[in-house]
Amino acid sequence: MARSTRRMRAAAASSALLLALRAPRCAAFQSAPLPITARPPLATRHPRRTPSPLPATESKASDNDCACPDDDGPAILQPYLPAMDPAYSAKGPVGEGKFLLSRTGGPTAEELSNEQMLQIVQSATADLEVNTLVWKCLGYRFDAEKERWSPDEVFPNWKERFPDPPDFIGMQRVYSREVDQPSLRSNQALVRSIPADSKQSLKTHLKPLGWKGFQYKELTPNKTRRAQCANWLIFYREELFGYTVEELREKRRLKKEAEAAAEANRLAEEGEKKEEWKPPVKEVF
């Protein structure tokens, strides 16, 4: 019993001594603030991530990404005041330069040469000269005494719609709807009279002369209509020139019979009918 009492008193004394030794350190720890330098500097903290700028080649609006050409495209010709005179088609100058053309009489082989067609697509001729040659091929004839065009020899189907020679080019070069619509419609009617197998006449006949055609960005209303007129003139030279209307109709009949016979032979061999779509053709005769 006495030994137990002595052990308990010794343990209590040891505990009191330990508390006395720890008290100053705890007080010093609680009173001394943590120095600022002990905090981690801002650079070592986790920074907020910001998106890095894209390189110049990947910018969302680069100049090279524009689908437009560098320039504004081909220049549209300015309005041509002399063509606004109603008498211009009868009195305007034709055949005074390298382009061989006479206002009177019918078309000639020299006027319809490939070299002439090349001048048309290269804009080396006046708009009036292109119109005049097409008018002559359609059958319009110029009366020098009366200074006017006559439709006496015009192909019948064309004459019904155009008793007066239309402007296929748009000589005034004014492209508002009210001014240009008649020119556009007449040019479209001329193009529709060309059969499908003659649509590529320009490429066939002018490529040997070095003509490579137009790029899409080069085209203007004037260039487009010149090319269409030249294409029709080549078709006329190859298929219509030198024939009367009766001869052309007979030639058309024989062609249709030959096509029908060829189709019948093909069906007999293959035993299957294949419909081939062809664009409608409104012939001038």
Secondary structure, DSSP 4 states (H G I P E B T S, - for coil): -HHHHHHHHHHHHHHHHHHHHHHHHHHHHHHSPPPGGGSPPGGGS-PPP-PPPPPGGG-TT-GGG-SS-SS--SPPPPP-GGGGSTTHHHHS--SSSSS---SSS---TTTTSHHHHHHHHTT-S-HHHHHHHHHHHHT-EEETTTTEEE-TTS-HHHHHH-SS---SS-TT---SHHHHHHHHHHHHHHHHTS-GGGTTHHHHHHGGGT-----GGG--HHHHHHHHHHHHHHHIIIIITT--HHHHHHHHHHHHHHHHHHHHHHHHHH---------------
